[in-house]
Amino acid sequence: MTAETAVTDPAASELLDRAGLDRVRGRLLGIGYRITGTWADAEEAADEALARLVARETVNAGGGEALDNTEAWLTTVATRLCLDRLRRRQREAYTGAWLPEPVDTALLPEDSAEHRDDLRLGMLLAYEQLGPDERAAFVLREAYDLPYAQIAEILHATAPTVRQWVSRARHRLDTDLRPPERAPDQLIGQLVEAVMSGDLDATIAALTSDVRVVSDSDGKVNAARRDIVGPRKSAYFLVKAAELADGQVAPVEVNGDVGLAVRSRGVTRICVVGVEDGRVTRIWFHANPTKLRYLNLPEEFRAPTDPA
């Protein structure tokens, strides 16, 4: 059964033509990725929600009750599916640090520039510190401007509770959870030049005093299990990593930011940086091969088994 299957609800029929399907699927993907931080989970939830709509309309073809608002129904289903996936993932064992799944910028939903900004890895990582319901409420309100009453219905809560969740999340994201800023191209260039030339002092100068290097591998490839903290230790790590990379470094688009693909000893890692006060304060290395499937990597950075 496909999403193009005939349906009886006029609103659903209009929604599920090709243009409407692409638009609403993009919306569901945006919701799901913001809630779960995992593109694969967002895709599964979006597709399952659409499949349930088709199944519902097929069953109701004989004259069942039509939906008042098909898109709202899909939003409810997809959100609840994503929350189930988020809670399940949080209970699963993971080796080392967990980072949001990076995706090619071209895959991101066509939201406004302001709303696309909250799909940066730093923001998705900040979302991880929120409770599941708090996170979903904030996403639905701030990114999609849904009424509090509708969000309350989706989350099986009351409107005042949802208001409290959103207010608390907004405050935390503006204060203790405030994500690093986007790294300007010039700063990335300076950091890469310092690291690739082996200039330890210049590398240290590009970093904040509380810089932190975080690596996500789930134990599947060689990577630091613990965060590397401080400018000298971080700079030394970066310089040694560049030596092992033997020049295999290339820019790559990641979640609206410029990242770096680094290949060493047969392993590809994606590096993304965050900035504070004009210097690098966070360096995220994505090395888990199962979480690099949604990036448009240069051919030489793909493992032999990677899809073209």
C-alpha positions in Angstrom: 0.0 0.0 0.0 1.4 3.4 -0.9 0.7 7.0 0.1 -0.9 7.6 -3.3 -3.7 5.1 -2.6 -7.1 6.7 -3.1 -8.7 8.1 0.0 -12.2 9.4 0.7 -11.4 12.4 2.9 -11.0 15.4 0.5 -8.4 17.0 2.7 -6.4 13.8 2.8 -6.8 13.3 -0.9 -5.4 16.8 -1.6 -2.6 16.3 1.0 -1.5 13.0 -0.6 -1.0 14.2 -4.1 2.8 14.3 -4.9 3.3 18.0 -4.0 1.3 17.7 -0.9 3.0 14.5 0.2 6.4 16.0 -0.2 5.5 19.1 1.8 3.8 17.2 4.7 6.5 14.6 4.8 9.1 17.3 5.1 7.2 18.8 7.9 7.0 15.5 9.7 10.7 14.9 9.2 11.5 18.3 10.7 9.4 17.5 13.7 10.8 14.0 14.1 14.5 15.0 13.7 14.1 17.8 16.3 12.5 15.5 18.8 14.7 12.4 18.3 18.0 13.9 17.0 18.1 10.8 14.7 17.2 11.2 11.0 16.5 7.4 10.7 13.9 7.6 13.5 12.4 10.7 11.9 12.0 9.0 8.6 10.5 5.9 10.1 8.0 7.9 12.1 7.0 10.1 9.2 6.5 7.1 6.9 4.6 5.1 9.5 2.2 8.1 10.1 1.5 8.4 6.4 1.0 4.7 6.1 -1.5 4.8 9.0 -3.4 7.6 7.2 -3.7 5.6 4.0 -4.8 2.5 6.0 -7.4 4.6 7.9 -8.8 6.1 4.8 -8.9 2.8 3.0 -10.9 1.2 5.9 -13.2 4.2 5.9 -13.8 4.1 2.2 -17.3 2.8 2.8 -18.3 6.0 4.6 -16.4 6.2 7.9 -15.9 9.4 9.8 -13.6 11.9 8.0 -10.8 13.7 9.7 -11.4 17.4 10.6 -7.7 18.2 10.0 -5.6 15.6 8.2 -2.3 17.4 8.8 -3.0 17.9 12.5 -3.8 14.2 12.7 -0.5 13.3 11.1 1.4 15.6 13.3 -0.1 13.9 16.4 0.7 10.4 15.2 4.3 11.3 14.1 5.0 13.2 17.4 3.8 10.3 19.5 5.8 7.8 17.4 8.9 10.0 17.8 8.5 10.2 21.5 8.3 6.4 21.7 11.5 6.1 19.8 13.3 8.8 21.9 12.4 7.1 25.1 13.4 3.7 23.8 16.8 5.1 22.6 17.4 6.7 26.0 17.0 3.4 27.7 19.4 1.6 25.3 23.1 1.1 26.2 25.6 3.2 24.1 29.3 3.1 24.4 30.9 6.5 25.0 29.3 9.9 24.1 26.1 10.1 22.0 25.8 12.8 19.4 22.8 13.7 17.1 22.9 11.9 13.8 24.5 14.3 11.2 22.8 14.8 7.9 23.6 16.6 4.6 22.2 20.1 4.6 20.3 19.4 1.4 18.1 16.9 3.3 16.9 19.4 5.8 13.2 20.5 5.6 12.6 23.7 3.7 11.9 25.7 6.9 12.6 29.4 7.3 16.2 30.3 7.9 15.4 31.0 11.5 13.9 27.6 12.1 16.5 25.8 10.1 19.0 27.2 12.5 17.6 25.0 15.3 18.6 21.9 13.2 22.3 22.6 13.8 24.0 19.9 15.8 24.7 22.2 18.7 21.0 22.9 19.1 20.0 19.3 18.7 22.5 18.3 21.4 21.1 21.0 23.7 17.6 19.5 23.2 19.0 16.2 24.6 19.1 17.8 28.0 15.4 18.4 28.0 12.8 15.9 29.1 11.0 14.1 26.2 7.6 15.9 26.7 9.3 19.2 27.4 11.4 18.8 24.2 8.4 17.9 22.1 6.3 20.8 23.4 9.1 23.3 22.8 9.6 22.0 19.2 5.9 22.1 18.3 5.5 25.6 19.7 8.7 27.3 18.7 9.4 25.7 15.4 5.8 25.2 14.2 3.8 27.7 16.3 1.1 25.1 17.2 -1.5 26.3 19.7 -0.9 25.2 23.3 -4.3 23.4 23.3 -3.3 21.3 20.3 0.1 20.5 21.8 -1.6 19.5 25.0 -3.9 17.1 23.1 -0.9 15.6 21.3 1.1 15.1 24.6 -1.9 14.0 26.8 -1.3 17.0 29.0 -3.1 20.3 29.9 -2.5 23.6 28.2 -1.0 25.2 31.4 1.4 22.3 31.7 2.5 22.7 28.1 3.0 26.4 28.7 5.2 25.6 31.6 7.2 23.1 29.6 7.8 25.5 26.8 8.7 28.4 29.1 11.1 26.3 31.1 12.8 24.9 27.9 13.1 28.4 26.5 14.8 29.7 29.6 17.2 26.8 29.8 18.1 27.0 26.1 18.8 30.8 26.6 21.0 30.2 29.7 22.7 27.0 30.9 21.9 25.0 27.7 22.7 27.8 25.3 24.4 26.1 22.3 27.6 27.3 20.7 27.3 29.6 17.8 27.9 28.7 14.1 31.6 28.7 13.2 32.5 31.3 10.5 34.4 30.0 7.5 37.4 32.2 8.4 37.8 30.7 11.8 37.4 27.1 10.5 40.1 27.9 7.9 42.4 29.3 10.6 41.9 26.2 12.8 42.5 23.8 9.9 45.6 25.6 8.8 47.0 25.5 12.4 46.2 21.9 12.9 47.4 20.7 9.5 50.7 22.5 9.9 51.2 21.0 13.3 51.4 24.4 15.0 50.3 23.6 18.5 50.5 27.2 19.8 48.3 28.5 16.9 45.8 25.7 17.5 45.6 26.5 21.2 45.1 30.1 20.4 42.0 29.2 18.4 40.3 27.4 21.3 38.5 28.6 24.4 39.8 27.8 27.9 37.0 25.3 28.4 37.0 23.7 25.0 35.8 20.2 24.8 36.3 17.5 22.2 33.5 14.9 22.0 33.7 11.7 20.0 30.7 9.5 19.1 31.6 6.0 17.9 29.5 3.6 20.0 32.7 1.5 20.3 32.5 0.5 16.6 35.7 2.2 15.6 38.7 3.6 17.5 37.7 6.9 19.2 38.2 8.6 22.5 35.7 7.2 25.0 35.9 10.2 27.3 35.7 13.9 26.4 39.0 15.7 26.0 38.9 18.9 28.0 41.1 22.0 27.9 42.9 23.8 25.1 46.3 22.1 25.4 45.0 18.5 25.5 42.5 19.3 22.7 45.1 20.9 20.5 47.5 18.0 20.9 44.7 15.6 20.1 43.8 17.5 16.9 47.3 17.8 15.7 48.0 14.1 16.2 44.7 13.2 14.5 45.7 15.4 11.5 49.1 13.5 11.3 47.2 10.2 11.2 44.9 11.5 8.6 47.8 12.0 6.2 46.2 14.9 4.4 42.8 13.3 3.8 40.6 16.2 4.9 37.8 17.8 3.0 34.9 20.2 3.7 31.4 18.7 3.9 27.9 20.2 4.5 26.5 19.1 7.8 23.2 20.4 9.2 23.6 23.8 7.7 27.2 24.1 8.9 30.5 23.5 7.2 32.1 20.4 8.7 35.2 18.5 7.9 35.4 14.9 6.7 38.6 13.3 8.0 39.8 9.9 6.8 42.6 8.0 8.6 43.5 4.3 8.8 40.4 3.4 6.8 38.0 5.2 9.2 35.9 8.3 8.2 35.1 10.8 10.9 33.1 14.0 10.6 34.2 17.0 12.6 31.9 19.9 13.4 32.8 22.8 15.6 30.9 25.3 17.7 32.1 28.8 18.6 31.9 31.1 21.6 33.3 34.7 21.7 35.2 34.2 18.4 37.0 31.0 19.4 36.2 27.3 19.1 34.5 25.9 22.3 33.2 22.6 21.1 34.6 20.0 18.6 32.3 17.1 17.8 33.7 14.0 16.0 31.1 11.7 14.5 32.8 8.3 13.9 29.9 5.8 14.3 29.6 4.5 10.7 25.9 3.7 11.1 25.3 7.4 11.8 27.1 8.7 8.7 24.6 7.3 6.1 22.9 10.6 5.4 25.9 12.7 4.4 27.1 13.4 0.9 30.7 12.4 1.3 33.4 12.6 -1.3 34.2 9.2 -2.9 37.5 8.8 -1.2 35.9 9.2 2.2 33.5 6.3 1.7 34.2 2.9 3.0 34.1 0.1 0.3 30.6 -1.0 1.6 29.2 2.5 1.8 26.3 3.2 -0.7 27.1 5.4 -3.6 
